[in-house]
C-alpha cells in the first residue's frame, strides 16, 4: 500500500499520514496532525494542526476539522459538516481557549452538521443532516434538528431500530439500550 496525495493538496511535511490514505484535490492538512490508515480525505477539506483522525475515516467534501477535535476509527463525516473549537470566538481575542471534541468509533455525521465544541459523539451514533450538536450524543443514538435531539436508536449497521430495539435490516437486538420515553 501507499499514500496518495493529489498534486493540488497542501499537506504539511510534519503531519503523520497512515498507509493507504488518500488525500484529494485542494485539501489542506496542517502540521502535527495525525491521520490513520485507509482514510479518505476528500476535496477541499481542512484539517487543522494537532487534529487526530483514526483509521478508515471518510471525510467528505468541504469538511472543516479544527484543532481540539479527535476522530476515532470508522467515522463518517458528511459533506460540508464542520466542528467548532472556541466557545467565545472573537477576532480580536488573542487569549482564546480550545475546547476539545471527541467523535467515537463508528459514528456518522450527516451533510451540513455543525458540532459545537466540548461535546462527545458516542460510538455508532448518527447525526442527521443539517443538525447542530450542542450536547453529548449517546452511543447508538439517532439525533436530528437544531439543536439536535434524540429521536431513536440506530444499529451498528446504520439502520434505525424499531420500538423493541431490533434492527429491521440485520435483526440484531439491543437489550442494553434504554428505551426512549
Residue, then its C-alpha position, 0 to 999 in steps of 0.5 A: x500500500x501507499x499514500x496518495x496525495x493529489x498534486x493540488x493538496x497542501x499537506x504539511x511535511x510534519x503531519x503523520x499520514x497512515x498507509x493507504x490514505x488518500x488525500x484529494x484535490x485542494x485539501x489542506x492538512x496542517x502540521x502535527x496532525x495525525x491521520x490513520x490508515x485507509x482514510x479518505x480525505x476528500x476535496x477541499x477539506x481542512x484539517x487543522x494542526x494537532x487534529x487526530x483522525x483514526x483509521x478508515x475515516x471518510x471525510x467528505x467534501x468541504x469538511x472543516x476539522x479544527x484543532x481540539x477535535x479527535x476522530x476515532x476509527x470508522x467515522x463518517x463525516x458528511x459533506x460540508x459538516x464542520x466542528x467548532x473549537x472556541x466557545x467565545x470566538x472573537x477576532x480580536x481575542x488573542x487569549x482564546x481557549x480550545x475546547x476539545x471534541x471527541x467523535x467515537x468509533x463508528x459514528x456518522x455525521x450527516x451533510x451540513x452538521x455543525x458540532x459545537x465544541x466540548x461535546x462527545x459523539x458516542x460510538x455508532x451514533x448518527x447525526x442527521x443532516x443539517x443538525x447542530x450538536x450542542x450536547x453529548x450524543x449517546x452511543x447508538x443514538x439517532x439525533x436530528x434538528x437544531x439543536x439536535x435531539x434524540x429521536x431513536x436508536x440506530x444499529x451498528x449497521x446504520x439502520x434505525x431500530x424499531x420500538x423493541x430495539x431490533x434492527x429491521x435490516x440485520x435483526x440484531x437486538x439491543x437489550x442494553x439500550x434504554x428505551x426512549x420515553 
